[in-house]
Amino acid sequence: MAVELDPIETDAGETVYVDRAEAERGSKGPFFLVYVTPDRTERWGFYCGNCGSTDNAMDTMGRIECNVCGNLRKPDEWDAAHE
């Protein structure tokens, strides 16, 4: 059985779809994957499970940081040299 996506509206007024079954672990809460359409053909970004914001950024190392609450996912290949 497919998991239904939750439609949300971004600050720009765009409707996107949150998949609460697909998440990345963050320091304060999960980051859920967000898609452009409910058929999951195109990823849009991430939804912060801590504060409910889509205002976040990902760097080239895979670090995700919420610009609202500071929720942070460490990079895929993290070590002290990346701090």
Secondary structure by P-SEA (a helix, b strand, c coil): cbbbbbbbbccccbbbbbcccbbbbcccbbbbbbbcccccccccccccccccccccccccccccccccccccccccccccccc
